[in-house]
Amino acid sequence: MRAKVRATLLLTLSLFLMIALAACGGSKDDKKTTDSTGTTTGTKTETGSEETSAYKDKYDPPVSISTVWAVAPEVKFKNGETIENNVATKWAKDTLGIEIKSLWSVANTNNAYATKLRLALTSGQELPDVIVAGNEDPQLIQDLIDSGAFQDAGALFDKYANDTWKSAMNLDSNVWNPYLRDGARMAIPILDYAYNNDYLLWIRQDWLDKLNMKAPTTIEELETVMEAFKNNNPSGLAPDKVVPLSIGFKSSMNNWMGDPSWIFGAYGTIPQQWNVGADGKLEYGSVNAGMKQGLQKLNEWYTKGFIPKEAALWDENKTSEPAVAGTAGIIPGPYWMSGWPLQDTVKNDPNAVWKPIALPAGPDGKVGRHGTAFSNGVILINKDMKNPEALFTYQNYMFDNMADPQPGGPFENGLFKGYDYELDANGNAVYGDDNISGGSMSTVRYLLVRDGARIPDAQMKALLNLADGKEATTRMEKDLKNNFGKETPAAAVVLMGQKDAGMMNMYTGPSTETMKTKFDYLKKIEAQTFNEIIYGEKPADSFDKFVETWKSSGGDQITTEVNTWYDGIKK
């Protein structure tokens, strides 16, 4: 009997010791466990029990994400589908167990989407779990954030985003800056391709060859080339029919095609954006002293007929018209322009050959261009969303499989068979309306997040691979080879040769208090002064008076407010 008691006592003590040791070796924090794919499956608590993680690769039963839609006029559907119910929403439910539910949709003309969102905010209407909004209306994004209806998206991103998405976001940490509130990241930036609208020059290489001239590398050499293009035109055009440099600045001097911002870059500034000054603080580029030199240069070129007489009335698309007509010698613009619009020049001049060249340097060797933002919109997450992790299930899949589709992957040929691609009798992917029953659909516009998923440097890497002679094997490489202009890879090489020339707009925060009341006036006097100098209606020294007026009329206060914000995000 005594032995039995002793054995029972020893067993009890052993169990007690095991429990004590487990407690001492544990942590106050839960221990996450992962499956063989690295997906979080649960947490170990202090007692050793496992709690199931909310995050799933596929939800069963399905969970829902409600949203609202801006349907662009060019978006088409077939098979009786709509933005609320289509091949992409069916795919999300079948593949991920996620039901995309629509609160409403609107044909997005005349800013209808922004108008309806603002109405929803002011009238207290139900807001969806997820809102996707583009950068075309930055104030709308700020108003949505300030409504208090949305949660810290950055915290959710840190918790649930996968490595592919996080690595893509880390390519430019500044993408979060516009959406910071007291250290919280209130919206997730929607990533776009890097350098998409960074500038280089497109030049008529056939004209250069006939004149036995080399591509200009400096502003001075550029002037010599423009003089020859105009007054000794290789195509036999009369001087008054030639536009040596096709630019326009109807609404801005900092646009996506045909603007003169790179001219000011040759003198150390980019207009109409906030650049880092010599003292490390932000300055408004249009009041930098380099602007005066650039304006003087444009006045010289206007006087000599090197730029269009109507440049102040020309927008981006207008600047492309003489280039396509075969009467322009040079047009500034992005690396993709050989595909559109320049490929159409041969219809008017069969001998036309456009080539990309680097931006010319100024007298002090400076080169500058505006830099393209790495994002084109945001994702906002409702603070009352029941399953916010489901958004990351959706986007993680997109970043791993769609952002840079690889051979053998689910999107190696396209998004959806029978919509944006088809397979021929040999199992090869074919594209276009002639190969797809009912026509080809841009199904990327059906996805929950605009553009699906993009890794900023993926497209440029693919172009550089093609420029190096690599065979196109990935879907992105094939798309770039087959659907972009033949000079696009060469243009990518030129662009990356001046990679450091890009100057980003460094103020991406909401409108400051003084901006709201004074900035429209300041922009008005800026445009008026610049046009008057370029057209010779006022001397270049009137720029100095403009700077004084700009500073005293609210510009100095705006600069202070901008730098207060900038100092805050650097902490």
N, C-alpha and C positions, 0 to 999 in steps of 0.2 A: 504493500500500500504506500509505504514511504517513498519507494522508487517511482511509483506512478505520479505522486505529487511533485517529486523533484523534476521529473520529465516535463510535466505540464508547466511548472514554473519556468524552466529553462526555455521552453517554446515561447511562452509569453514574453520573457525578457528579450529573446531574439527578435520577435516581431516588433517589439517596442524600439529596439536598437535600429532596425532597418528603417522604420518610419522616421526616427530621429535623424539618421544619416541622410535620408532623402530630403528632409526638410532643410538640413544644414547645407546640402549641396545644391539646393534649388536657388531660384532668383525671384525677386519681386516681379520681374517682367515675365510675361508669358513666353514660352518657347515655340516659335513657328516651326512647322514641319513641312517638308516639300516632297512631292512625288518625284518619279524618275525624270519628268520633264522640267523640273524646277518650279512648277506651279505650287503656290501656297495652298495646302489642303486643310490645315487646321492649326490649332495652338495647344501647347501643353500647359496646363495650369499647374499651380503649386502642388495640387493633390495628385498630379499625374494623369488626370482625365484630359481628353482631347475635345476641343471645341471646333466645330466646322467653320471654316472661313466663309465669309459672304461671297468672295470672288469665286467664279466658276469659269471653266473654259466653255461649258455649255450648261444652260439652266434647264432643269427638269423637276418640277413643272416650269414652263416659260415665265419669264418676268417681262415687264413692259417698260418702255421708255417713251414718254410723251414728248412731242415736239411741235413746231410750227414750220411752215415752208414758204420760202420765196421762190416762185417758179418763174425762171427767166423765159422770155418769149420764144427763144430758140429751142427750149426743151420740148421734145416730142415723145409720144407714147404710142404703143400698138397693143393689139390683143385685148382691147378694152381696158387697159390699165390706166392708173392715175398716179399722182405723186403719193397718195395715201396707200395705194395697194398695187404693187408692181413686183417685178422679178427680184428686185433688191430687198424689198420688205419680206417677201417669201423666203429668200435666201437667209436673211438674218434669223428668222424663226426656225427654219429647218437646220441650219448649221450651228447657231449659237444659242438657240432657245430664247431669243429676244424678240418681243413683239414691238414694232414701231407704231405707236399710236399718234394720230394727228389731231390736234385741237382745231387747227384751221390752216388753210393755205391761201395764197394770194398770188395772182399774176403780177410779177414785180416790174411794173412800168410806173414811171413818174414817182419813184420812191414809195410805192404803195406798201411795201413790207415794213419800212421804217415807220411810216405813218400808222399802220395798224398796231405795231408794237408799242408806239408811244401812247396810242389810245388805250391799249390794254393796261399800261402802267397807270395812267391817270384815272381810269374808270374802275380800277380794282378788279378787272377780269382775272380769271384763272390763268396763271402762267404755267408753261410746260416744264417738264423735268429738265429739258435741255434746249437751249437757244443757240443757234449758230448765226453769227452776224459778221458781215464783211467789213473790211477797213474803209470802204468807200464812205461810210458815215461814222467817223470816229467818235463824234459827240454822242451818238446814240448808244454806243458801247459804254461810254462813261456814265451816261444817264441810267442805263440798266444796272451797272455796278452799284451806283449810288442809291438805287431804289431800296437796297437792303433785302431784296428777294433772293439773292444768290449767295452761295457759300464759298468758302476758301477752296478754290479748285486746285491750288498748288499743293495743299496738304493731301488731297485725294490723289493727285498726280504722283507725288512722292511714294505713296502707299501702294498704288495699283498699276502704274504705267510700267511696261516691260522695258528691258534694256535697249531694244531697238529704238523705241520712241524716245527714251531718255537721252540716248546718245545723239539722236537727231536734234533734240531740243538744246543740247549742250553746245552745238556748233556756234550758237550766238546767244549768250546768256542775256543779252539786252532785250530779247523778244518779250520777256515778262514785264519789262519796265512800265509800259503804259497802264498796266492793270494792277499795280501795287496799291494797297491801302493799309497803312500802318504795318507794313511788313508782310501782310497776307497777299497772296497772288489770287486775285478774284476772278480771273478768266484764263483759260488755257489758249495760248496762241495757236492758230492753225498754220502750220508750216507751209512755206512755198519754196519753189526752186530758187537757189541763190543766183545772183547776178542776172536775173531775168531781164532787167531793164537797165543794166549798166551799159555805158556807151563805148563805142569805138566809131571809126569813120568808115563808111562805104564809099569807094572811089571807082570811077570808070577806068579800069585798068587798060582797056583798049585805047582810050584817049592818051593815057600816059605812054603807052608803047609807041603810038604813032608820033608823039612829040619827042620820043627818045628821052623821057624824063623818069626820074625815080620817085617813089612815094615820098611825100614830105614827112620830115620827122620833127620839124620846129614850126612855130607860127610864121616865121620869116619865109621858110621854104614853102609853106602852104600858100602864102600870098603869091609867090612866083608861079605856082601851079595854077591857081585861080585866074591869074592874069592871062596865062597861056590858054586855058580852057575857054575864056571869054573872047579874047581878041585874035586867037589863032586856032579856032575850033577844028579839031580833027574830023568832025562829021560835016564840016562846011556850014555850020549854023552861023547866022549873023550875030554879032555881039549882043544885040538887044533881045535875041531869042534864047540866050543861054543863061542859066542860073548856076553859076559856079558852085555856090554853097546853098543848099536848100534848107532854110531854117524858118521857124515861126515862133512867135511868143504872144499869141493872142490872149491866153489866160494865165500863162506862167512862163518863167524862164527856166523851169525845172520840171520837164515833162518826160514822157517815155519815148518820144521819137521827134527828131527834127528841132530840138531846142538848142540854145547857145550856152547852156550852163558850163560845158567843158571849156569854153573860151575863157570864162572867168577862173576856171580851175587852173589854167595856165598862169594865172596871176595870184594864185593862192587862196581862192575862196570859191564857194558854191552858193549862189543866191537862193533866197527864199527857203532857207532851212537853217537849223542851228548847228554850227560846227564848233569843234574844240579849238579855242584860241591859243595863242602862244603862252598865255598864263595858266592854261589848263582849265579855264572857265569857258562856258558856252557863250558864243557870240552869234548874233544874227548875221548870216553871210552877206546879206545885201547892204550892210553898212560897213563892211570891211574895206580898207583902202584899195585892195585889189580890184574892187568893182569899178572904180574910176578908170583904171587902165583898160579894163575889158570894155567898158562903154565907149571909151575913145577909139578902141580898135574897131568896134562894130560901126561906129560913125564913119571911120575911114573906109570900111568895106561897103557900107551903104553908098557913100559918095562915089566909089569906083564901080558900083554896080555888081559887086561880088555876091550880095545877098538880095533876096526879093524886095522890091519896093513896098510890097504889101505885107512884109513880115509881121508887123504888129497886128495884122488881121488874120493871120494864118494859124490854124490849129495843127495838131499832129498829122491828121490825115491829109490836110491840104499840102503839107510839105512833101508828101510822097508823090503828089501828082506830077510835077516836072521830072522826078526821078523815073517814074514809070513811063512817062511820055518820051524819055530819051533826051531831054533838054537840060538835065542837071548833071553836074560833074561829081558832086560830093553830097552825101547826106549823112548826118550823124544819127546813130540809133543802135539798137541791141544786136546781139550776135545772131539772132534768128531771122534777120531781115532778108537774107537771100531766098528764103522760102516764101515769105510774104513781106512786102509787096514787090520786091525787086525782081522776082522771077518773071514778072509780066512785062518788063522793059523790052525783052526781045520781040514782043509782038509789035512794037513800034520802031525798034531799031535792032534788026537781026544780028548786028555785029557787037551789040552791047555786052560787056563783060564787067561785072561788079566784083571787087575784091575788098576784103576787110583789111584795114591798116590801123596801126596804133594811133592814139591821140597825140597830136604834136605838142612839144614842150614849149613853155614860155621862155622869155629872155633869161630867166634865172634857172632854167632847167626844170621848172615845176610842171607837173601834170596832175590834173584832178578831174573827177567826174562824180556825179551823184551816185550813191550806192543804193542798191535795191534792198528793201527790207526783207527779212527772212520769213515773214508771215503775211498772210492776206486777210486774216479775220480772227475770230475768237469762238470758243465754246464756253458758255455759261451754264452752271449747274445749280438748279433750284435747291434752296436750303431745305425744302421739305421732300426732296426726291427720296423715294423709298429704297431704291436699289442703285445708288450712284456708282457702285463698282461695275455695274453692267455696261456702262458707257466705256469703261476701260477694257472689258472683255471684247467689245466691238472694235475699238480702235487698236488695241494690241494685235488683234488678228490682222487688221489692215496694214499695220506697220511691218509685221513679219512677212506678209504674203503679197501685198499690193504695192507697197512703196517702191520696191525694186524687184519685180517678179523674176524669179530664176527658173531655168528649165526644170520641168518636173513638178513645179508648184501649182497650186490650184488656179492661179491667175496667169499662167505662163503665156496663154494666147490672148487673153482679154478677160473682162469681168464675167460676161454671161453669154454662153453659146446661143446663137440665134438672135442676139441683140447687137453686140458690138463685134462679133466675129462668128464665123462658121467653119466647119471642117469639110474639106473636099473629099472626093472618093478615096484619096490616098491618106486621109487623116491629117492633112496639112491645113493649118489655119489660113483662112482667106477673109478679106475684109471688104467693106464698101457696099453701097446699095445694090450693086449688080450681083453680089454673091450671097446676100442675106435676105431671106424671104420677108417681105414687108418693110425692107429698108434697114439701114444701120441706125442704131440708137446710141446716144451719148449717155450710157447708163451710169457713168460716174456722177452725173447730176441727180441720180435717184438716191444716192447714199446719204446716211444720216449727217455726215460731216462733209462739207464742200471739198471737192478734189479727193476725197477718200483719205489718202495718206501720202505725204511727200517728204522725202529726206532732202534737205536743202542742197547738198552737194552731189547727189546721185546723178542728176542729169549732166552736170558738167564733167564728172568723172567718166561717164559713158561717152561723151563727146571727145574727150581727150584720148580715150581708148581707141575710138574710131580714127582719130587723127594720127595715131601711132601705127595704124594699119591693122589693128586687131579685127578679127572676124566678128561680125555681129552675132552674138549667141543669146543674150538675154532679150526679153521683150522690149525693154527700154532702148537698148542698142539698135534693135531692128526697127523700132518706131522712128528713132532719130535718123537712121540711115534712109528709110523709105519715104518718110513724110515731111522731113525738113529739107531746106535747100541744100544743094550739094556743097556749098561753101561754109555750112554751119560748123563742122568740126574745125576747119581752119580758123574761123572767126573765134571759136572758143580758145584756141591756142593764143591768138593775138590778145584776147581779153585777159587771159591769165598771165600773159607776159607783163601786164600792168595791173596786177591784182591789188597792189597797195595804193593805186590811184583812187579807188572808191572811197567816197566820203559820205558816211551815213548821216541822216538827220538825227542828231543826238537828243533832241527833245521830242519825246513821244508820249508825254503826259497829257492830262486833260487841259482844256483851256484855262489859263490863269484868270484871276479876277479882272486884271487890267486888260488882258486879251479880249475878254467878253465885251468890253465897252470901247476899246481904243484900236484894236488890231485891224478892223475893217478900214478905218480911216487911214491908218499907217500904210496899209497895202495899196490903197488908192493913190496916195501921193507918191509912193514908190514907183508904181507902174507909170504914172504920168511923167515923173522926172526922168525915168530911164528912157521912155519913148522919145521925149523931147531931146535928150542928148544924142541918142542914136540917129534921129532924123535931122539933127543939126539945128533944131529950133532954139536950143539953149546951149551955152558952152559947157564943156566938161566940168568947169569949176562949180556949176550949179549943183553938182553932186555933194559938195561940201556943205552947202546950205541945206540940202535935203537931210543929211546926216544930223545936223544940228536940230532941225525941226523934228525929225524922227525921235531923237533922244528926249527932247523937252516935251513932246506931246504924248508921252506914255511909254516910249521905247525903253528908256532907262529902267522904269519901274517893271516892265515886262521882263527885261533881262535879269533883274534881281529875283523876280518870282521864278523864272526858269531855272536859275542857278540854285535857288533854295531847293527846288525839286531835285535837281541833278546831284546836289550834295547829299540829299537824303537817300537816293538809290545807291550811292557809292559806299554807304556805311555797311 
